[in-house]
């Protein structure tokens, strides 16, 4: 719990510090821009505005209008005042004339003076800008001196004193940003809690999963966190499923080892005992045959175990094939076994049934079912059917059996054989049906077994092409 609290605290702290730094940087940039850049941009725009007015004045004078008509026309349209004076070589006289002209139009100057350098720049370059600050007044006057053939023109526009205004804006902006920072901290804290609470649940969930405790997460946030929780629940379900499968496999492995030990114990003991008998001169002529028979039995068990292992590990290429052809070949291979058991096989096989599979494994599957029926049939016949039904190919094999207490659910387990048949000469290793089951599962075939009194039926559904 302490670790979760620290985790929550650190995450909230990092988010708050990050956002506050962003807001402080924004505030600093805004204050700097207002203080150092805004006034310059405004003055530049006003200069450009006066320049365009000067170009307009020069263009209209070229049309033949008198200076007074042009000045009156522009003053009516634009927010400027224009003073006009015939050029004189005395800047002081020009300054007085221009100042008087402006006063007549209602613009009073606390300070307006045509400096000699301004006059020289205007006459030489044709234009000169000068900003006159009016003491104790909240504005300045921007003047463009324009020297033309008809005289010297002064185009004036009032520029509000922005310094005090900018200070007020900066003060208000500082208050607003300070309030924004406090509000952001509060909102971030609430948002962080909204995020951190599910994260603490996820952390606790992962610890439980690592301890094999599978309890689903209950997070309903309507966002990506809920998606993450759903993904984790799905992952936990898969882990739980795989754990169960692993436990089942472990149990099957333990059961398999016990059965292997049980089935190998007897033939190994017999081989040892009869070998000792031969060594001691007790052989009546049958000891060596018994040893060979028991050795063959051990080899058969080992071979089946290896084959069962290969089915799960080896890659078997699949192809299109005719199942009826494979079945006919398997029946032919099992003829000797059926004849030795005095059994008659009644096949009912539909031709040209095409499926997708591996011929080697399909042959092993069908051969095991045929040999199983031959070994455990209690009557003198076995029925085999192969036909198409809708989108599947159906394979049936049935025979009568004396073991009416057969455990249908256990017949797929390795080394399981009916108790009554365990001592029969033709009893198998108990690995045939597990091999059949593994092959069917490997290729997605549906296999089932049913017993009706003394009749047992195996059915496989093969998907058609």
VENVEN-V329095 format. One record per pair of residues at least 12 apart in sequence whose ideal C-beta (glycine too) atoms are under 7 Angstrom apart, sorted by the first residue. I is the first residue (numbers start at 1). J is the second residue. D is the distance in whole Angstrom. If there is no record, write none. Layout:
i j d
I J D
I J D
This chain:
i j d
4 200 5
4 203 7
8 196 4
8 200 7
11 192 6
11 196 6
12 189 6
12 192 4
12 196 7
15 188 5
15 192 5
16 185 5
16 188 5
16 189 7
19 184 5
19 188 6
20 181 6
20 185 7
23 177 6
23 180 6
23 181 5
23 184 6
27 174 7
27 177 4
30 173 6
31 170 5
31 173 7
34 166 5
34 169 6
34 170 5
35 166 6
35 170 7
38 162 7
38 166 6
39 162 5
39 166 7
42 162 6
43 159 7
46 142 5
46 157 6
46 159 6
47 129 6
47 142 7
49 157 7
50 142 7
50 144 4
50 155 5
50 157 6
51 144 7
53 74 6
53 78 6
53 80 6
53 155 5
54 127 7
54 144 6
54 146 5
54 155 6
56 74 6
57 70 6
57 74 6
57 146 7
57 153 7
58 148 6
60 73 7
61 148 7
61 150 6
67 84 5
67 150 6
67 151 7
71 84 6
79 157 7
80 155 5
80 156 6
80 157 5
81 102 6
81 105 5
81 107 5
81 156 5
82 153 6
82 154 7
82 155 5
83 98 4
83 101 4
83 102 5
83 154 4
84 101 7
84 151 6
84 153 5
85 97 4
85 98 6
85 151 6
85 152 5
86 151 5
87 151 5
87 152 5
91 114 5
91 115 7
91 116 5
91 119 4
94 114 5
94 119 7
94 152 6
95 113 6
95 114 4
98 114 7
98 154 5
99 112 5
102 156 7
107 156 7
109 141 7
110 134 4
110 135 6
110 137 6
111 132 5
111 134 6
111 135 7
112 132 6
112 141 7
118 130 6
118 145 6
122 145 4
122 147 5
122 152 7
123 147 5
126 147 5
127 144 6
127 145 7
127 146 6
128 145 4
129 142 7
129 144 5
130 143 5
130 145 7
131 159 7
138 160 7
138 161 4
138 164 7
139 158 5
139 159 6
139 160 5
139 161 5
140 159 5
140 161 6
141 156 5
141 158 6
141 159 7
142 157 5
142 159 5
143 155 7
143 156 5
195 225 7
198 219 5
198 221 6
198 225 5
198 229 7
201 217 6
201 219 6
202 217 7
202 229 7
202 232 7
205 217 5
205 232 6
209 236 5
209 239 7
212 243 7
214 236 5
214 240 5
216 233 5
217 229 4
217 232 6
217 233 6
255 413 7
256 414 5
259 414 6
259 415 3
263 301 6
263 415 6
264 298 6
264 301 7
267 294 4
267 297 5
267 298 5
270 290 7
270 294 5
271 291 5
271 294 5
271 295 6
274 287 4
274 290 5
274 291 5
275 291 6
300 429 6
301 429 5
304 429 5
304 431 4
304 435 7
305 431 7
307 435 6
308 431 6
308 434 6
308 435 6
308 438 6
311 435 7
311 438 5
311 439 6
311 442 6
312 438 7
316 358 4
316 360 7
316 361 6
317 358 7
318 356 6
318 357 6
318 358 5
320 354 6
320 356 6
320 465 6
321 355 7
321 357 6
321 359 6
322 352 6
322 353 6
322 354 6
323 353 5
323 355 5
323 386 7
323 393 6
323 462 6
324 349 5
324 350 7
324 351 5
324 352 7
324 353 5
324 386 6
326 359 6
326 362 5
326 363 6
326 366 7
327 349 6
327 366 6
327 386 6
329 363 7
330 363 6
330 366 4
330 367 5
330 370 6
331 345 7
331 347 6
331 370 7
333 367 6
334 367 7
334 370 5
334 371 6
334 374 6
337 371 6
337 374 5
338 374 5
341 374 5
341 377 7
342 380 6
343 374 6
343 377 6
343 380 6
343 381 7
343 382 6
344 380 6
344 381 5
345 382 5
345 384 6
346 381 6
346 383 5
346 384 7
347 384 5
348 384 7
348 385 5
349 386 5
350 386 6
350 387 5
350 388 6
353 386 6
353 388 6
353 393 5
354 465 5
355 393 6
355 462 5
355 463 7
355 464 6
355 465 6
356 465 6
357 443 6
361 439 5
364 435 6
364 439 6
365 436 5
365 439 5
365 440 7
368 432 4
368 433 7
368 435 6
368 436 5
369 397 5
369 436 6
369 458 6
370 397 7
371 432 7
372 432 5
372 433 6
373 397 6
373 399 4
375 426 5
375 427 7
375 428 6
376 399 7
376 401 6
376 421 6
377 399 4
377 400 6
378 400 5
378 401 5
378 402 4
379 400 4
382 397 7
382 399 5
383 398 5
384 396 7
384 397 5
388 464 7
391 463 7
391 464 6
392 461 5
392 462 6
392 463 6
392 464 6
393 462 4
393 464 6
394 459 7
394 461 6
395 459 7
395 460 4
395 462 7
396 457 6
396 459 6
397 458 5
398 455 6
398 456 7
398 457 4
399 456 6
400 454 5
400 455 5
401 454 6
401 456 5
402 420 6
403 418 4
403 420 5
403 421 7
404 453 6
404 454 6
406 418 5
406 451 6
406 456 7
408 449 5
408 451 6
411 433 5
411 449 6
412 433 6
412 434 6
412 437 4
413 434 7
414 430 6
414 431 6
414 434 5
415 430 4
415 431 7
416 430 5
417 430 5
440 460 6
445 460 5
445 461 7
445 462 6
446 460 7
446 461 4
447 460 5
